[in-house]
Amino acid sequence: MTTYDEILDLALISIEDYHLNSLSKESPEKFKTVLQGFLIRGLPSFDNCIKDLSDRDDDNATFNFILNDMEKSILADYTVLSWLDKEINDTRQITAMLQNKQEA
């Protein structure tokens, strides 16, 4: 079995986020929940995976099979892309709000 933590540890190598760092110190449980959300959100993007990524146990945070290193790396990348998508959307919303204030 491959744990979500194995993939999230790989993803965290590429993520630098003050809010996530604070959350990891304040509430490790919430931190893990947020990161698992990014992982789950990224799973459909790995649509050519030979293994059935829906064969997992979200309660125990494991896949019901063993992923190889390449598959773990790909899932870590999709997890990072899910996080980055949120960051980009947040930045766009802030930019739009600033533009609206300047026009008013």
Phi, psi and omega in degrees: 000142176254130179274154175299325181302325179299320181282318181295324177299321177293319181295321183294342175297329184261353184253127171234110186216116181303317182296317178293321179298317178296316180298324180296329179278320183286316184210089180305328180293314178295320178304312181295321179297317179297312181296320178296328175299317177296320178298309182299320179296329181276344184305314181299338179291335179271063188281348178256017178291134180292328181274152180277100184289350175278351177275079184213166179241096183295329180296321180261002177055052178219152166272149184273029179200175180259126174270143176279174184300321180296316179296320177298317180296318179296315179295323176297318178296318178293329175295315178297318179297323177295318177295315181296322177301319177296317180298317180295317179297320177297317180295319178296320179295319179295316179299317179297319179296319179295320179295320179295322178293322181290328181282336183285000000 
